[in-house]
Amino acid sequence: MTMSRPTIFLVDDNEAFLDLFASLTEDQDFDLNTFDCPQKALDALDRDPPDLIISDVQMPAMSGLDLFHRVSDRAPATPVILITAFGSTEQAVQAVQQGAFHYFEKPITDKLPLFWATVREALAKGQMQRHLAIFKKKRELGMKPPATLIGRSPAIQKVVESIQLVAGLPATVLISGETGSGKELVAQLIHEQSGRLSETFFAVNCGEFSSGVLESELFGHERGAFTGAVDRHLGFFEMADQGTLFLDEIGDAPATFQTKLLRVLESKRFTRVGGTAAVKSDFRLIAATNQDLKKKMGMGTFRSDLFYRINVYGIEMPPLRQRREDIPLLASYYLTQFGQRYGRSIQGLSEAALHALRRYDWPGNVRELINVIERAVIICRDDTITTADLPFDAATNEAELSDLNLVEMEKFTMDLALRRTDGNKSQAAQLLGISRKTLIEKVKKYRLEY
């Protein structure tokens, strides 16, 4: 999909009619491609679908009715207008009954105003159908509220400056940082400060899907592409046209997908799973990772050419423990948000509670802080949150965490997330910012009893 002049395919085995029609379209606002053979038109359709097809009905190699049926299977959103000579009107009527947009009898030169009006209606309908399909999908996914990056620390101000520098440029961006540090928030801010603000921001976590499902979600699929594919599915590559696509945890992307993603980024074209037609989409890519991609490159698990393609500009999101001066601001902001959500009139946090928040190491970063504040708002029975409303003892946790090695730290964090969600693995995985599959593997690895 592109924001260019519409393209029309004209199919007729009569070269004289093709030349006549081409001369009639010189002052029309679209691009015309002519074909003297239906199969040539289908081949071109697979490479670059047009906005409208106009076809003769009676042709020796393939009838216009057969061509219409094949177009309906390959590109159902593409309208078809048939032109029929005397004796083939019945086939044209049959095609219209089966979904063709309209038909005209030759000659068309004596009815050009009506013909061009119909062409414009067909182009408008095709565009409306494509936009409607994307709008429905966007509505299902939900639109994100405006992003807010909270903090005054030098570390977070450096991130703000980076966002302002790169937002207006067409460069791809790679955001690095620990789980829960706010990488998606940075991506959304880049989108909102770019020229693509009026279009949609889509976020996909590469670690949440298996290889096959991830490809289907991003590339889309055609009806019948696999068992259960009962209808055409628009993928995020297609829906993000003119907007921004955020691929979180790009380091978890399977090797086969990395190869395909690189090809899409280089050509801005892709093919739906089970399809043959090339689809164009102009989207901006922002990727994020909580892993060391250079280390993965050295291990051979992440493509170096893809890394250099997505890391045109890099932003490092600092962990919360490295910007403790922002904790009071963050706590106050989310206290107000959750107070309004739950209808609680809480004035603030006690000095002891703020001290506890500042001293805690926050292995789950801002995401964990948000969870702690939400829980505190729910259980607080006064107008001020105290240490009794916090799910940890600051002094105890400070001592415990400072002595742990990385393996024990991960085990502690997994156990903490599971306890806070009453053993619900899906909710715990969401809190930790990892997939449920990864959490289950970690639970088995550390022999946690949940």
Secondary structure, DSSP 8 states (H G I E B T S, - for coil): --SS--EEEEE-S-HHHHHHHHHHTTTSSSEEEEESSHHHHHHHHHHS--SEEEEES--SSS-HHHHHHHHHHH-TTS-EEEEE-TT-HHHHHHHHHTT--EEEES--GGGHHHHHHHHHHHHHHHHHHHHHHHHHHHHHH-----------SHHHHHHHHHHHHHTTS---EEEEE-TTS-HHHHHHHHHHTSTTTTS-EEEEEGGGS-HHHHHHHHH-B-TTSSTT--S-B--HHHHTTTSEEEEETGGGS-HHHHHHHHHHHHHSEEE-BT---EEE---EEEEEESS-HHHHHHHTSS-HHHHHHH-SEEEEE--GGG-GGGHHHHHHHHHHHHHHHHT----EE-HHHHHHHHHS--TTHHHHHHHHHHHHHHH--SSEE-GGGSSS-HHHHHHHHHT--HHHHHHHHHHHHHHHTTT-HHHHHHHHTS-HHHHHHHHHHHT---
